[in-house]
């Protein structure tokens, strides 16, 4: 089962020195390298700053486009990992290795399964997925 590890952290006022920021990057690289060696890494990438985000909402058939993230929060979605794990327990073990995981009360990793899209072709797959999302 594939799992997405959503990395949340404080984007502003991180208070990291340049040396600490480099250590954090190196720690992320170490997790990525280990996950690659063990054959579970499907993808990992940081996200750009929320100042560059655009949020799209559709209401009554009209698009409402705003600058910035979906919601103002203390922590922002900073990046993700996608790992192919045997089960949730293994996914949690990997999440605990991600260096942003709730160290010092800041940041956390949200672990979510990626069940995949239904095995259909073309627009049927998209319509089926939309029906699933809309309940």
C-alpha positions as a printed Julia matrix, in Angstrom:
135×3 Matrix{Float64}:
   0.0    0.0     0.0
   1.29   3.43   -0.87
   1.19   6.12    1.81
   1.67   9.85    1.49
   3.53  11.54    4.32
   2.38  15.17    4.38
   5.04  17.29    6.04
   3.7   20.26    8.05
   5.96  22.85    9.62
   6.05  26.53   10.46
   7.01  28.32    7.29
   7.76  31.7     8.84
   9.76  32.45   11.92
  11.47  29.09   11.72
  14.4   30.57   13.6
  16.83  28.16   11.95
  20.35  29.31   11.34
  21.8   28.54    7.93
  23.77  25.71    9.55
  20.61  24.24   11.1
  18.78  24.53    7.77
  21.6   22.62    6.05
  21.47  19.94    8.77
  17.71  19.59    8.23
  18.19  19.22    4.46
  20.88  16.6     5.05
  18.56  14.71    7.4
  15.81  14.69    4.74
  18.35  13.47    2.15
  19.35  10.64    4.52
  15.71   9.47    4.84
  15.25   9.69    1.06
  18.46   7.72    0.45
  17.46   5.01    2.96
  13.94   4.74    1.49
  15.48   4.5    -1.99
  17.89   1.74   -0.91
  15.01  -0.21    0.65
  12.9    0.21   -2.48
   9.95   1.99   -0.85
  10.44   5.55   -2.12
   7.86   6.56   -4.73
   8.5   10.31   -4.53
   9.49  13.14   -2.21
   9.62  16.85   -2.75
   9.4   20.15   -0.88
   6.68  22.6    -1.81
   7.22  26.24   -2.67
   6.26  28.86   -0.1
   2.6   29.56    0.64
   3.15  33.1    -0.67
   3.27  31.48   -4.12
   0.16  29.33   -3.6
  -3.12  29.84   -5.46
  -6.4   28.45   -4.17
  -9.25  27.64   -6.57
 -12.82  27.22   -5.37
 -15.82  26.61   -7.62
 -19.12  27.98   -6.33
 -22.33  28.01   -8.35
 -20.37  27.13  -11.47
 -17.97  30.07  -11.12
 -14.32  29.9   -10.15
 -13.09  31.95   -7.23
  -9.31  32.24   -7.34
  -7.36  33.65   -4.4
  -3.7   34.08   -3.68
  -2.3   32.03   -0.83
  -3.1   28.75    0.86
  -6.53  27.25    1.55
  -6.51  28.38    5.19
  -4.45  30.47    7.57
  -2.82  28.07   10.01
   0.17  27.96   12.35
   1.74  25.22   10.26
   1.89  24.96    6.5
   2.13  21.99    4.17
   5.84  22.07    3.33
   6.33  18.9     1.28
   5.58  15.23    0.94
   6.97  11.73    0.71
   5.21   8.87   -1.06
   6.34   5.47    0.23
   5.22   1.96   -0.65
   4.86   0.27    2.76
   3.62  -3.14    3.89
   1.12  -1.6     6.29
   0.31   1.44    8.42
   2.78   0.39   11.12
   5.65   0.5     8.63
   4.39   3.85    7.28
   4.42   5.25   10.82
   7.98   4.0    11.33
   9.04   5.94    8.22
   7.1    9.04    9.32
   9.01   8.99   12.61
  12.27   9.19   10.63
  11.28  12.34    8.72
  13.25  15.09   10.46
  10.37  17.58   10.55
   8.19  15.23   12.62
   7.03  17.25   15.62
  10.49  18.08   16.91
  10.26  20.6    19.7
   6.49  20.86   19.37
   6.68  22.28   15.85
   5.65  20.47   12.73
   4.13  17.07   12.19
   3.73  14.34    9.6
   0.25  13.34    8.46
   0.19   9.77    7.12
  -2.53   9.02    4.57
  -3.08   5.91    2.45
  -3.14   6.29   -1.33
  -5.73   3.72   -2.44
  -5.25   4.47   -6.15
  -7.74   5.28   -8.84
 -10.35   2.78   -9.97
  -9.21   0.63  -12.9
 -11.29   2.3   -15.61
 -10.38   4.12  -18.77
 -10.67   7.73  -19.84
 -13.43   9.94  -18.51
 -15.09   7.01  -16.71
 -12.16   6.89  -14.28
 -12.34  10.64  -13.65
 -16.13  10.57  -13.18
 -15.84   7.55  -10.87
 -13.21   9.28   -8.77
 -15.31  12.47   -8.57
 -18.33  10.42   -7.46
 -16.2    8.81   -4.74
 -15.01  12.22   -3.51
 -18.5   13.69   -3.52
 -19.85  10.76   -1.56
